[in-house]
Each structure stands twice: as C-alpha cells, then as structure tokens.
Amino acid sequence: MFNPNQMVDHFLEEAVRLCTENLQEDEPAIRVLNDATTGAEVRRKEVLRWLRSYSVLNGLNKDDEVGAASAVLEFADARDPAVSPKSEVEITKLFNDLHNRCSSRVHPNKNQKPRVVTSLTSKALWCCYPDAIPFFDNYAECALRVVSRLMGLVRPAGNLSPYNRFVTVWLDVYRRVESTIDDSRLDGYPYKVRVFDKILWIIGQPDFGTVPDKPET
C-alpha cells in the first residue's frame, strides 16, 4: 500500500536543500510585503524582481508587470498579517481576492481573452502568507493528481475552480504528512508548507530520473 509519509521522507533532504537555496531570493520579498513603511517604488521593484525570478510574468508587457506587482502590494497592505489562513475556504477566499486584483491590472491577450494569472496569484499569495499557502504550478499539480489516486482520496467536486480543487487535495495530503516534515529535519528553514510544495515539484518533473535545477513554472 502506498505510504505518503515514506514518499515525503525519501525526498525531504533534497527539498530542504532546494528551499534553502531559494530563501535568499524569497526573504527580501516577504519582508517588503510586511513593511508598508518602505518606499513604494522600492517595494514594487522588489516584488517585480521576485515575481520574475519565478517566471510568472512571462508574456506581460512592462505596464502589466507593474500593475500586477502593484496589485500584490495593495493586497498585502490590506490584509491582517497576524491572521494565517488554515482552511480551504479561507485560502480560496484570499486567492480569489488577490486573483481579481491582479486580473484587473493586466490587459487581455491578443484574442481579448483574460490572461491566466493563477500561478502568479498563488505564488504572490504564498509570499504574503509563507506559513500557510501552497504554490500552484504545473509540476505540483501533476504530482498531486498521482499521489491522490495512489492514496485513494475522494476526488473534489468538478464544479470547483482548478485552484480550489488543488487546495482541497493539497491540504488533505499535507495534513497526513506534516508530522514527517519535522522542524528538526529542516536545517533551520522556516516554511514547512514550502518544503512539501518542493517535494511535489520534484516528483512532478516531466521527465525520468534525476531532477535538474530549474525554476518552478
């Protein structure tokens, strides 16, 4: 029978190493989102740098990039940083709020269809709540689909949004394996949810064998 804790145990060391390498990129962005006293332009430049580092602004023009970064800052300043979302309802509500803000600041594509900003939103939301929010990306979603089947989990309702379905399953699996991601094994890395994200990212790579180092998409 498939044991998700054994899966996490197998990939934990590699995931912690990769997360630790990313920390020097992540921490400055987390800090500026929590510090409204820093100059607006300094904050916006840092958020832009961070979003670009995760390749979630690809295909946007300069104005749209600035608009998206400004939307993230406005959301961050409006939130209560002392509150950490725990349930899928709370997380999805926050996601929808930020998603709407980002979408409203980004022009439609050449076919006049709304730009897809799901990955951008989920990553920016994590930066606002790094102890609570999962990264939504192609690799993690691919891995989670397989893991949920191996675990025999009930499929979430089809009328939910893709992000809501992802979060529902992600939280279910995470709660079952959280005890394996023990603080004593994280080498001082502060964000347990991010370690689990990275494990899914490793597993979901679209190839066989060893995972090369490359940014999440």
Order of alpha helices (4+ residues) and beta strands (2+ residues): alpha-alpha-alpha-alpha-alpha-alpha-alpha-alpha
